[in-house]
Every structure is written in structure tokens, then in C-alpha cells.
Amino acid sequence: MLTRRSVLAATSAAFTVPLLGGTSWQAQAMRPQAAQGSQGAQAAAIRLRFVNRTGAYDNASIHFYIVGTDLATGQQSRVTPEGTLAPVSLADNGTDGYADYAIPFSGSGDTLSQIPADMSGRIYFSLGDKLKFKVNEGNALAYPAAWVESDPSYGVLHDCVEFTYKSGRIYCNTTMVDMFSVPLSIALTGEQSPTTGTLVDGGRAKIFSAVSASPDFGSLVVDDRRIIAPGHGLDAGRFSTTFFDSYIDQVWSKYAGEPLVVKANNATFTGRVSGDQLVFDGEVKAFSRPSTRDVLFCDGALAAPNDGVTGPVAAVLGAGFNRTTLLASANQPTGDPGGFYQGSPVHAYSRAMHENTVDGRAYGFAFDDVGGFASYVEDNASEMTVTLTPF
């Protein structure tokens, strides 16, 4: 099964490019059609349906953007209003230096679009103003970075879902890894027809309230516009750089005296702290003591290479730190969500996301897929419906 991390492997580099830009040409309503393959042959596309249930914004004030990578060519691309896949180009930037990839919602009722075959990326939704994208040298597309105050889209209410559509199968998720703003749900129509992302009644307000009430996390709330994920908050000076340090020290002390058993990728590995490293048996590379930033981003000392060994173990460790389960059990990962976020300190951002989804699944941090607790679905589907749910 693909995860968010593997779904976005082809496009993740683009997401890290800070954004500087937008234009004003009026997007046209699209007419769904078959997508064109790289050689001009007809290729299957998956139908998209967007449903506005916000209760706060009418269709006329909502736009969507489908951007990512053409998996057949490796080019950064976007979907046109007509539903075709087109590589981004410096020529897309308007006179103000920015590319307008906005496609308006239909005047009334549901909005239809499509994802052409063999594409991986994101579907953004903006409410009110448009988002500002910019194509840089080398036809590299810069995405909105809503956690950066200088970003031109910082003041725009927006959010996104992530996807890979390949060989007739769609892999997709809602995500709060970078921020939370617009509540979105996904429903696939296909063999299994799974759903995810739906919040409980009043869920958005409850999430904002819960995070605002936390002394450590409250500064991550930006008015009623969004909540910045703590990793980005750390980089922006909104969150403590030492939040997890005492917990990390306790974990290192505990496993200097007893073994830590990790089950990952259908194998079992035993580790113990030696000096400043957590050393496992087998071919698992040793892990240096992580920092708070490493834990929040599941990176640095907890980086997960795509090697089938160290990577899966790193994912389990990252989940254990973020869920504060590593002191409670020497056998990881733990499978009872009732035991998550019970240690000290508590990842109040991720906890609020999970507590306010109907299925208990969310992407509060990058390794939230460990144990199947992420808002991720896949299917051989004919249609993907994304609903902008009530505020």
C-alpha cells in the first residue's frame, strides 16, 4: 500500500519551494473529457466531483487548482480548465510575475473536473481570493507556503488534498501535516468506495478551540484562517524548539537499560541506546538522538530512506515520539489509539485533529500512517469526490 510519503515522492521537492506570486485572467469552466497521454493517445482519467457544503462561501467565491507531476515525463504540470495535463512554463507567469492556475467552481450545484492518467500532486481549494503560484527557472513550480507570513497567499483561506493517480488506481489523503484550515472529506466511487476526512459536527471550531487553549500550541492559530503545524511554527518562532527534548531524553535513558522492539515491514528489529545512538540489529542504520524539530518533521535524525528497512523503522519511531507512546511500551508500534497522546508533553495539534474526525483518522504528522491512523484512502475508482464540509 502506498502512503502519503510514497504518494508524494515525485512532487515533494516542489512543495518545499517558497512562493512569491498570481495573475488575473479569468479561468473557464471545464468540460470533462478523456485525458491525452504523452503520445497523444487517449488515456483514462478519473472523474472529480467537488461539493460545496461550507455554508459560509458560495460557489462563486471558490476556486480549485490541480498541480503536481506528470509521472510519464517527470515534468511539473497542472491540469487546465479543459481537464488536460499541461507542463508548467515560465510563459505561464503573467505581467505581475505569477501564474493564474485557478479554475472556478460551477455557478451552482457540484463542480466537475478530472485527473488525467499518471499524475501525482495536490488539489488546492481557495475561498475568497485566488492563490498565487509562480513558475521559476527550470520550469519549477512554487507552491503556497501558508505558514510563511511573507508568502503572497498567506492571507488567502485555502487547503488541499493530495493524490497519485496511476494505472487506474487513485491514492489520496487529506492532510494537516503543514496546516489545517478548510475541512475537507474524500469519498471514492469504486471497488471499495472508501471515505475519510469527515469532521464531527462543529469539528473545525472544536479543533481551533482545542489548539487555542493549549499554552504551548495556541500561538499556532492564525485568527480564524488556519492553524500552522508545530514544525513550521517552530521555524517561524511560534513554537518551542525544545518542546520534545525532555521526552527524548527519557526515551534515550529508558532504552539504554532495556531493548526496544520494533515491528516494521513484516520484520522485527531490536534496538538499544549506545552512547548517543539507538542501534538496532540487522541492516537498520543507527539513529542519532533526535531534536524536537526532527520529531515534528519526522526528518533529520528520523529521516526515512526508501530502503524497506531503516525507513519503516524510522516511521515507527517518529510515530512513537509524536504520539508519546515510547515510554509506555517497549514494543512498537502500539495499536490502541486510546494510548496515544497520553504521555507528557502532548502533541495537542495532532490530538485535536484525530479527536474531531468521524473515523478518528488524520494526518497530524508525516508518519501518522503508521498503524493505519491516517486520513488516507485508495481504490480502483471511477470518481473521486472532495467535499468542502461545514465551517
DOLUMZA-485520 format. One record per residue (C-alpha): residue in three letters; chain; z, x, y. Coordinates in pm, whole numbers. Layout:
<pts>
ALA A Z X Y
...
</pts>
This chain:
<pts>
MET A 0 0 0
LEU A -84 123 349
THR A 196 133 605
ARG A 188 129 981
ARG A 183 508 975
SER A -120 530 744
VAL A -292 231 904
LEU A -296 415 1236
ALA A -361 768 1114
ALA A -712 765 1258
THR A -608 640 1601
SER A -257 773 1661
ALA A -373 1070 1866
ALA A -539 841 2117
PHE A -221 638 2163
THR A -38 941 2295
VAL A -277 994 2585
PRO A -116 868 2909
LEU A -322 622 3105
LEU A -435 637 3463
GLY A -664 333 3528
GLY A -912 -66 3533
THR A -1219 -235 3684
SER A -1308 -584 3791
TRP A -1620 -705 3612
GLN A -1580 -1045 3452
ALA A -1572 -1042 3071
GLN A -1783 -1300 2892
ALA A -1663 -1541 2625
MET A -1776 -1413 2288
ARG A -1977 -1591 2024
PRO A -1863 -1485 1673
GLN A -2140 -1317 1475
ALA A -2189 -1068 1196
ALA A -2098 -715 1292
GLN A -2358 -440 1288
GLY A -2297 -136 1072
SER A -2368 217 1192
GLN A -2722 197 1050
GLY A -2790 -150 1191
ALA A -2733 -330 860
GLN A -2531 -649 854
ALA A -2169 -585 758
ALA A -1885 -826 700
ALA A -1648 -889 990
ILE A -1311 -1060 976
ARG A -1271 -1363 1197
LEU A -996 -1354 1460
ARG A -819 -1658 1598
PHE A -583 -1629 1894
VAL A -343 -1914 1962
ASN A -154 -1954 2288
ARG A 189 -2106 2231
THR A 367 -1918 2509
GLY A 447 -2232 2703
ALA A 458 -2011 3013
TYR A 96 -1895 3052
ASP A -226 -2092 3028
ASN A -539 -1956 2860
ALA A -697 -1876 3195
SER A -432 -1611 3260
ILE A -457 -1432 2921
HIS A -699 -1156 2815
PHE A -736 -957 2494
TYR A -871 -610 2416
ILE A -971 -469 2076
VAL A -974 -89 2081
GLY A -950 184 1821
THR A -1163 398 1593
ASP A -1492 330 1415
LEU A -1397 454 1067
ALA A -1761 513 975
THR A -1824 755 1263
GLY A -1477 863 1379
GLN A -1566 762 1735
GLN A -1314 593 1960
SER A -1454 246 2011
ARG A -1393 -103 2141
VAL A -1511 -449 2049
THR A -1744 -612 2301
PRO A -1717 -974 2414
GLU A -2003 -1045 2171
GLY A -1797 -909 1879
THR A -1985 -585 1816
LEU A -1833 -239 1782
ALA A -1932 0 2061
PRO A -1823 361 2119
VAL A -1635 413 2443
SER A -1812 620 2705
LEU A -1736 782 3038
ALA A -2000 546 3174
ASP A -1764 255 3096
ASN A -1540 364 3383
GLY A -1616 163 3694
THR A -1628 275 4054
ASP A -1247 286 4064
GLY A -1242 516 3760
TYR A -1132 267 3496
ALA A -1293 73 3211
ASP A -1255 -304 3202
TYR A -1245 -400 2833
ALA A -1075 -734 2897
ILE A -1208 -1041 2716
PRO A -1078 -1376 2845
PHE A -917 -1640 2628
SER A -1118 -1959 2588
GLY A -1076 -2222 2856
SER A -883 -2445 2617
GLY A -781 -2452 2253
ASP A -790 -2148 2024
THR A -984 -1834 2112
LEU A -1220 -1685 1852
SER A -1328 -1326 1810
GLN A -1373 -1081 1523
ILE A -1302 -730 1398
PRO A -1620 -557 1281
ALA A -1613 -380 946
ASP A -1441 -42 915
MET A -1229 -31 1226
SER A -869 74 1290
GLY A -679 18 1610
ARG A -492 -228 1825
ILE A -540 -573 1973
TYR A -375 -590 2312
PHE A -288 -909 2499
SER A -222 -915 2873
LEU A -68 -1211 3053
GLY A -142 -1243 3422
ASP A -308 -921 3532
LYS A -552 -713 3328
LEU A -468 -386 3155
LYS A -618 -62 3279
PHE A -791 162 3027
LYS A -960 491 3111
VAL A -1219 694 2922
ASN A -1156 1067 2960
GLU A -1380 1367 2895
GLY A -1495 1383 2535
ASN A -1502 1001 2525
ALA A -1128 992 2460
LEU A -973 656 2545
ALA A -637 648 2720
TYR A -414 353 2628
PRO A -148 180 2838
ALA A 192 353 2829
ALA A 423 74 2942
TRP A 732 295 2922
VAL A 598 523 3197
GLU A 665 388 3547
SER A 364 568 3693
ASP A 126 410 3441
PRO A -109 165 3618
SER A -34 -105 3360
TYR A 344 -71 3394
GLY A 367 -392 3595
VAL A 149 -593 3355
LEU A 310 -816 3094
HIS A 145 -718 2765
ASP A 191 -632 2398
CYS A -19 -557 2091
VAL A -66 -582 1716
GLU A -206 -300 1502
PHE A -466 -316 1226
THR A -702 -144 990
TYR A -992 -345 850
LYS A -1175 -164 571
SER A -1369 -267 261
GLY A -1296 -632 326
ARG A -918 -587 338
ILE A -706 -621 651
TYR A -382 -425 701
CYS A -187 -526 1011
ASN A 151 -549 1177
THR A 339 -649 1487
THR A 523 -354 1638
MET A 823 -279 1855
VAL A 807 96 1794
ASP A 710 162 2157
MET A 842 -151 2328
PHE A 898 -525 2296
SER A 756 -774 2541
VAL A 536 -1061 2420
PRO A 645 -1231 2095
LEU A 353 -1225 1853
SER A 309 -1355 1499
ILE A 38 -1284 1242
ALA A -99 -1517 973
LEU A -374 -1412 732
THR A -602 -1655 551
GLY A -700 -1508 217
GLU A -578 -1447 -137
GLN A -206 -1437 -49
SER A -215 -1569 311
PRO A 98 -1384 427
THR A 265 -1425 765
THR A 503 -1213 970
GLY A 638 -1160 1320
THR A 760 -1511 1399
LEU A 1081 -1512 1602
VAL A 1366 -1757 1563
ASP A 1388 -2032 1825
GLY A 1463 -1869 2155
GLY A 1418 -1530 1990
ARG A 1272 -1347 2287
ALA A 1561 -1446 2514
LYS A 1811 -1359 2241
ILE A 1660 -1012 2197
PHE A 1670 -945 2571
SER A 2028 -1070 2588
ALA A 2147 -862 2291
VAL A 1994 -538 2417
SER A 2109 -603 2775
ALA A 2466 -650 2652
SER A 2478 -305 2490
PRO A 2620 -36 2723
ASP A 2400 227 2556
PHE A 2077 27 2541
GLY A 2096 -203 2844
SER A 1903 33 3073
LEU A 1600 -4 2842
VAL A 1547 -359 2966
VAL A 1287 -378 3244
ASP A 1353 -710 3420
ASP A 1216 -989 3202
ARG A 897 -792 3140
ARG A 976 -566 2845
ILE A 1234 -361 2657
ILE A 1142 3 2620
ALA A 1210 158 2277
PRO A 1501 406 2295
GLY A 1287 709 2210
HIS A 1067 650 2512
GLY A 1378 557 2707
LEU A 1525 896 2621
ASP A 1217 1072 2758
ALA A 1234 859 3074
GLY A 1604 929 3136
ARG A 1706 575 3041
PHE A 1878 662 2712
SER A 2124 923 2591
THR A 1979 1242 2444
THR A 2292 1275 2225
PHE A 2330 917 2100
PHE A 2300 1002 1729
ASP A 2443 1355 1747
SER A 2790 1276 1612
TYR A 2642 1073 1327
ILE A 2400 1354 1243
ASP A 2692 1598 1234
GLN A 2884 1369 998
VAL A 2584 1337 767
TRP A 2541 1715 760
SER A 2910 1762 682
LYS A 2910 1498 407
TYR A 2614 1642 221
ALA A 2739 1996 245
GLY A 3001 1881 -5
GLU A 2810 1637 -225
PRO A 2450 1569 -326
LEU A 2221 1321 -156
VAL A 1988 1139 -395
VAL A 1661 1008 -254
LYS A 1411 791 -439
ALA A 1067 813 -282
ASN A 711 766 -404
ASN A 825 686 -759
ALA A 1025 1008 -789
THR A 1389 1108 -744
PHE A 1498 1411 -543
THR A 1844 1561 -498
GLY A 1940 1742 -181
ARG A 2237 1926 -35
VAL A 2306 2081 304
SER A 2299 2458 304
GLY A 2369 2616 639
ASP A 2168 2415 890
GLN A 1916 2280 642
LEU A 1907 1990 399
VAL A 1749 2141 91
PHE A 1601 1929 -189
ASP A 1489 2020 -537
GLY A 1125 2014 -638
GLU A 847 2068 -387
VAL A 1020 1894 -97
LYS A 1032 2115 210
ALA A 1378 2173 360
PHE A 1479 1965 663
SER A 1643 2125 963
ARG A 1925 1939 1135
PRO A 1752 1669 1344
SER A 1822 1582 1705
THR A 1874 1233 1844
ARG A 1514 1241 1963
ASP A 1393 1336 1614
VAL A 1578 1037 1469
LEU A 1445 789 1726
PHE A 1085 905 1692
CYS A 1111 986 1319
ASP A 947 1313 1409
GLY A 1030 1677 1476
ALA A 1271 1780 1200
LEU A 1199 1443 1033
ALA A 820 1463 1056
ALA A 649 1312 752
PRO A 342 1504 635
ASN A 88 1311 430
ASP A 165 1512 115
GLY A 315 1247 -114
VAL A 637 1448 -148
THR A 805 1567 170
GLY A 656 1280 371
PRO A 812 998 165
VAL A 1149 1176 161
ALA A 1132 1220 540
ALA A 1063 848 576
VAL A 1373 760 373
LEU A 1587 999 577
GLY A 1451 859 903
ALA A 1530 506 791
GLY A 1879 607 680
PHE A 1958 763 1017
ASN A 1822 473 1223
ARG A 1994 213 1002
THR A 2314 424 981
THR A 2333 396 602
LEU A 2353 768 512
LEU A 2732 787 530
ALA A 2780 461 342
SER A 2575 562 39
ALA A 2465 890 -118
ASN A 2181 702 -288
GLN A 1891 632 -54
PRO A 1718 416 43
THR A 1962 127 34
GLY A 1809 -216 -24
ASP A 2064 -458 121
PRO A 1983 -532 488
GLY A 2336 -662 526
GLY A 2446 -300 522
PHE A 2207 -189 796
TYR A 2332 -114 1148
GLN A 2696 -128 1035
GLY A 2783 235 1096
SER A 2854 397 1430
PRO A 2661 431 1651
VAL A 2446 119 1611
HIS A 2074 114 1688
ALA A 2111 -206 1891
TYR A 1740 -224 1977
SER A 1618 -231 1617
ARG A 1906 -454 1505
ALA A 1817 -714 1769
MET A 1454 -720 1654
HIS A 1548 -782 1291
GLU A 1819 -1037 1365
ASN A 1577 -1253 1560
THR A 1275 -1270 1329
VAL A 1240 -1557 1084
ASP A 1167 -1327 789
GLY A 1408 -1053 903
ARG A 1122 -804 923
ALA A 1034 -598 1230
TYR A 908 -254 1331
GLY A 1209 -134 1528
PHE A 1131 231 1449
ALA A 847 420 1285
PHE A 993 431 931
ASP A 1104 67 927
ASP A 859 6 642
VAL A 1098 187 403
GLY A 1222 -76 161
GLY A 972 -334 286
PHE A 1160 -441 600
ALA A 872 -403 845
SER A 662 -678 1003
TYR A 357 -570 806
VAL A 108 -774 601
GLU A -219 -713 419
ASP A -470 -925 232
ASN A -832 -970 132
ALA A -865 -1219 412
SER A -1138 -1415 587
GLU A -933 -1478 900
MET A -651 -1320 1096
THR A -460 -1545 1334
VAL A -240 -1399 1606
THR A -17 -1648 1786
LEU A 148 -1577 2117
THR A 470 -1760 2044
PRO A 707 -1935 2290
PHE A 898 -1748 2555
</pts>
